[in-house]
Amino acid sequence: MRGGRREGAGRKPGVKSTKHVDRMKKVEQVMAAVEASVPNAFEGDAHAFLIAVYKNPEMTLKDRIACAVAAAPFEKPKLAAVEHSGEMKMSHEQAIDELEDGLNGAEHEHAH
């Protein structure tokens, strides 16, 4: 019987594909060429560079802010927009009254 899932078939978890390994070797070659042609080049990636700039007090504030803005999406996820789907069931005053009733009930229970 052919097809379907077979025990032990396929690439094992954590093992990189041949395509990925080849791509990473090419990237390493390009990086080695850049490092050889540019003495004292920054060794980190673009995100590390942005962090190095925005944390450097010797840089201008304008440059630090620009780098912080560029790096922010990689450090903190954006909050998703949430649409309110229903109408409010109680007023703010009613909500406060319910909270106060709950707190008074809790205080009452602790008094016993």
C-alpha positions as CSV (number, residue, x, y, z in Angstrom):
1,M,0.0,0.0,0.0
2,R,1.5,3.4,-1.0
3,G,0.8,6.9,0.2
4,G,-0.1,8.3,3.5
5,R,2.1,8.6,6.6
6,R,4.8,6.1,7.1
7,E,6.8,5.5,10.3
8,G,10.3,6.9,10.0
9,A,9.7,8.7,6.7
10,G,10.8,12.2,5.8
11,R,13.3,14.7,7.3
12,K,13.8,14.4,11.0
13,P,12.8,17.3,13.3
14,G,15.5,19.9,13.6
15,V,17.4,18.8,10.5
16,K,17.8,21.6,8.0
17,S,16.9,20.9,4.4
18,T,19.6,20.6,1.7
19,K,18.3,23.8,0.1
20,H,18.6,25.7,3.4
21,V,22.1,24.4,4.1
22,D,23.3,25.4,0.6
23,R,21.7,28.9,1.0
24,M,23.5,29.4,4.4
25,K,26.8,28.4,2.9
26,K,26.4,31.0,0.2
27,V,25.5,33.6,2.8
28,E,28.6,32.7,4.8
29,Q,30.7,33.1,1.6
30,V,29.3,36.5,0.8
31,M,29.8,37.6,4.4
32,A,33.4,36.4,4.3
33,A,34.0,38.4,1.1
34,V,32.4,41.5,2.6
35,E,34.5,41.2,5.8
36,A,37.6,40.8,3.7
37,S,36.9,43.9,1.6
38,V,35.7,46.1,4.5
39,P,38.1,46.2,7.4
40,N,36.5,46.6,10.8
41,A,33.0,45.9,9.4
42,F,30.2,45.4,11.9
43,E,29.9,41.7,12.6
44,G,26.3,41.5,13.7
45,D,23.1,41.5,11.6
46,A,21.0,44.5,10.7
47,H,18.9,44.3,13.9
48,A,22.0,44.1,16.1
49,F,23.3,47.1,14.2
50,L,20.1,49.1,14.9
51,I,20.3,48.2,18.6
52,A,24.0,49.2,18.8
53,V,23.1,52.6,17.3
54,Y,20.0,53.4,19.4
55,K,21.8,52.4,22.6
56,N,24.9,54.5,21.8
57,P,24.7,57.8,23.7
58,E,27.4,59.2,21.5
59,M,25.1,59.1,18.4
60,T,22.7,62.0,17.7
61,L,19.3,61.8,19.2
62,K,17.8,61.9,15.7
63,D,19.8,58.9,14.6
64,R,19.1,57.0,17.8
65,I,15.3,57.6,17.4
66,A,15.4,56.5,13.8
67,C,17.1,53.3,14.7
68,A,14.8,52.6,17.6
69,V,11.8,53.1,15.4
70,A,13.2,50.7,12.8
71,A,14.1,48.1,15.4
72,A,10.8,48.3,17.4
73,P,8.7,45.9,15.2
74,F,11.3,43.2,15.7
75,E,11.4,43.6,19.5
76,K,7.7,44.1,20.4
77,P,4.7,42.7,18.5
78,K,2.1,45.1,17.3
79,L,-1.2,44.9,19.1
80,A,-4.0,43.6,17.0
81,A,-7.1,45.7,16.4
82,V,-10.1,44.3,18.1
83,E,-13.6,45.1,16.9
84,H,-16.3,45.4,19.6
85,S,-19.0,43.0,18.4
86,G,-21.8,43.7,20.9
87,E,-23.5,46.5,22.6
88,M,-22.7,47.4,26.1
89,K,-24.9,45.5,28.5
90,M,-24.5,47.9,31.5
91,S,-23.5,51.5,32.2
92,H,-20.3,52.4,33.9
93,E,-22.3,53.2,37.0
94,Q,-23.9,49.8,37.0
95,A,-20.4,48.2,36.6
96,I,-19.0,50.2,39.5
97,D,-22.0,49.2,41.6
98,E,-21.5,45.6,40.9
99,L,-17.8,45.8,41.7
100,E,-18.5,47.6,45.0
101,D,-21.2,45.0,45.8
102,G,-18.6,42.2,45.1
103,L,-16.0,43.9,47.3
104,N,-18.5,44.6,50.1
105,G,-19.5,40.9,49.9
106,A,-15.9,39.8,50.1
107,E,-15.3,42.1,53.1
108,H,-18.4,40.8,54.7
109,E,-17.2,37.2,54.3
110,H,-13.8,38.0,55.9
111,A,-15.5,39.6,58.9
112,H,-17.1,36.3,59.9
